[in-house]
Amino acid sequence: MKINLGDRVEDRISGYRGIATAVAKYLNGCTRILIEPEKLDDDGKMLKSLWFDDVQVKVTKKGSFAGGKQKVGGPARSDPSRDDPA
């Protein structure tokens, strides 16, 4: 099954669970999925996001999280706040 960003996923080996938030494709053909956990540890701190090979990651729920529609990428060249004040 194809993994899409926003899918709830689980690593088949370690059982690590969370949301697929990034995909990296490497020159040698390896594809890795970044899993960002949805829960905090026992002390209320964030758990680390970890990378896993795509072949060992399974989808547990499709489309669990939809990314935001906000503008990204920083200010555009036409943004007056970027103009040199001098």
C-alpha positions as CSV (number, residue, x, y, z in Angstrom):
1,M,0.0,0.0,0.0
2,K,1.3,3.4,-0.9
3,I,2.1,5.7,2.0
4,N,0.9,9.3,1.7
5,L,1.8,12.3,3.9
6,G,-0.7,12.5,6.7
7,D,-1.3,8.8,6.9
8,R,-1.2,7.2,10.4
9,V,1.6,4.6,10.1
10,E,3.5,2.1,12.1
11,D,7.0,0.6,11.8
12,R,6.5,-3.2,11.5
13,I,9.8,-3.9,13.3
14,S,9.8,-1.6,16.3
15,G,6.1,-0.7,16.6
16,Y,6.9,3.0,16.4
17,R,3.7,4.8,15.5
18,G,2.7,8.3,14.3
19,I,1.9,10.4,11.3
20,A,3.9,10.2,8.1
21,T,5.2,13.8,7.8
22,A,8.0,13.5,5.2
23,V,9.4,11.2,2.5
24,A,13.0,11.1,1.4
25,K,14.2,9.4,-1.8
26,Y,17.9,8.7,-1.9
27,L,20.2,8.4,-4.9
28,N,20.7,4.7,-4.3
29,G,16.9,4.1,-4.6
30,C,16.1,3.9,-0.9
31,T,12.9,5.6,0.2
32,R,12.5,6.6,3.9
33,I,9.4,7.8,5.8
34,L,9.6,10.2,8.7
35,I,7.2,9.2,11.5
36,E,6.2,11.9,13.9
37,P,4.6,10.6,17.0
38,E,1.2,11.9,18.1
39,K,1.8,11.4,21.9
40,L,4.2,12.8,24.5
41,D,6.4,10.7,26.7
42,D,5.6,10.1,30.4
43,D,7.2,13.4,31.4
44,G,5.1,15.4,28.9
45,K,8.0,15.9,26.5
46,M,7.8,15.4,22.7
47,L,9.1,12.1,21.4
48,K,11.6,12.2,18.5
49,S,10.5,11.9,14.9
50,L,12.3,9.0,13.3
51,W,13.1,7.8,9.8
52,F,12.2,4.3,8.6
53,D,12.6,2.4,5.3
54,D,9.3,2.5,3.5
55,V,9.1,-1.3,3.1
56,Q,8.9,-1.8,6.8
57,V,6.2,0.9,7.4
58,K,2.5,0.0,7.2
59,V,-0.5,2.3,7.0
60,T,-2.8,2.0,9.9
61,K,-5.3,4.7,8.8
62,K,-5.3,6.6,5.5
63,G,-5.5,10.4,5.5
64,S,-5.5,10.8,9.2
65,F,-4.1,14.2,9.1
66,A,-4.4,16.9,6.4
67,G,-1.6,19.4,6.1
68,G,-2.4,23.1,6.5
69,K,-3.1,25.4,3.5
70,Q,-1.1,28.3,4.8
71,K,1.4,30.2,2.7
72,V,4.9,28.7,3.2
73,G,8.4,29.5,2.0
74,G,9.0,32.9,3.5
75,P,8.5,36.3,2.1
76,A,8.4,36.8,-1.7
77,R,10.6,39.2,-3.6
78,S,7.5,41.4,-4.1
79,D,7.1,41.7,-0.3
80,P,7.8,45.4,0.6
81,S,9.2,44.3,4.0
82,R,12.1,42.8,2.1
83,D,13.0,46.1,0.4
84,D,16.3,47.6,1.4
85,P,15.5,50.7,3.6
86,A,18.6,52.5,2.5
